[in-house]
Amino acid sequence: MRRRGILLASAVLFCLVSSVASAQGKTQNNGAALFKTQCVMCHGATGKGDTQTGKTLDAVDFHDPEVMKMSDADLAKIIGKGKNMMPAFGKRLSTIDIDDLISYIHLLQKTK
């Protein structure tokens, strides 16, 4: 009886972990796809703002210490409402899309 309980608990835990991993993968994939279609032109593939358009518009480098210490809420506000030369994306992207973009930006920030 106790062995069945352990097996059942293990199965439930495995399903939960698999579900979380799957959701994280979907978030990363969505964030990467959105970044490629909405952000790369200015911020570049690495998020350094080093494209010709990015240099012209003075696009933010996501690796800049000031940007790296911004909260997710601050980043969401900038993405949604725009800032300086960056247009607002709040009417084009859902809050989930913006959250996925922020997650992807954090991944970019971990690379040099």
C-alpha positions in Angstrom: 0.0 0.0 0.0 2.7 2.4 0.9 4.7 1.6 -2.2 1.6 2.5 -4.4 1.4 5.8 -2.6 5.1 6.5 -3.3 4.6 5.5 -7.0 1.5 7.7 -7.3 3.3 10.7 -5.7 6.3 10.2 -8.0 4.0 10.0 -11.1 2.2 13.2 -10.0 5.6 15.0 -9.4 6.9 13.9 -12.8 3.8 15.2 -14.5 4.1 18.6 -12.7 7.8 19.0 -13.6 7.2 18.0 -17.2 4.3 20.5 -17.5 6.5 23.3 -16.1 9.4 22.5 -18.4 7.0 22.4 -21.4 5.5 25.8 -20.5 9.0 27.3 -20.1 9.9 25.9 -23.5 6.9 27.4 -25.1 7.6 30.8 -23.4 11.2 30.8 -24.7 10.1 29.8 -28.2 7.4 32.5 -28.3 9.8 35.1 -26.9 12.5 34.2 -29.4 10.0 34.3 -32.3 8.6 37.6 -31.2 12.1 39.0 -30.7 13.1 38.0 -34.2 10.0 39.7 -35.8 9.6 42.7 -33.5 13.0 43.6 -32.0 16.0 42.3 -34.0 16.0 45.1 -36.5 16.9 47.6 -33.8 18.3 45.6 -30.9 20.2 43.0 -33.0 20.2 39.2 -32.5 22.2 39.5 -29.3 20.3 42.4 -27.9 23.2 44.8 -28.0 21.6 47.4 -30.2 24.4 47.1 -32.7 22.5 47.0 -35.9 22.6 50.0 -38.3 19.1 50.9 -37.4 19.8 50.4 -33.7 22.8 52.7 -33.9 20.8 55.3 -35.8 18.0 55.2 -33.2 20.3 54.8 -30.2 18.7 51.4 -29.3 19.2 50.1 -25.8 21.8 47.4 -25.2 20.1 44.8 -23.0 23.5 44.0 -21.5 23.9 47.5 -20.1 24.0 47.3 -16.3 21.2 50.0 -16.0 19.0 47.8 -18.2 19.9 44.6 -16.5 18.8 46.0 -13.1 15.4 47.0 -14.4 12.4 45.1 -13.1 10.2 43.1 -15.3 7.4 45.7 -14.7 9.7 48.5 -15.9 10.6 46.5 -19.0 6.9 45.6 -19.6 6.0 49.3 -19.4 8.7 50.3 -21.9 7.7 47.6 -24.3 4.0 48.4 -23.9 4.1 52.2 -24.0 7.4 52.8 -25.8 10.2 55.1 -24.8 12.2 57.7 -26.7 12.6 56.4 -30.2 11.1 53.0 -29.4 7.5 52.6 -30.5 4.7 51.2 -28.2 3.9 47.6 -28.7 1.1 47.4 -26.2 -1.6 47.3 -28.9 0.2 44.8 -31.0 1.3 42.4 -28.3 -0.6 40.7 -25.5 0.6 40.9 -22.0 1.6 37.2 -22.3 3.6 38.1 -25.4 5.3 40.9 -23.6 6.1 38.6 -20.6 7.6 36.1 -23.1 9.7 38.8 -24.7 11.0 39.8 -21.3 11.9 36.2 -20.5 13.8 36.0 -23.8 15.6 39.3 -23.1 16.7 37.9 -19.8 18.2 34.9 -21.7 20.0 37.3 -24.0 21.4 39.1 -21.0 23.0 35.9 -19.7 25.1 35.7 -22.9 28.1 37.9 -23.6 
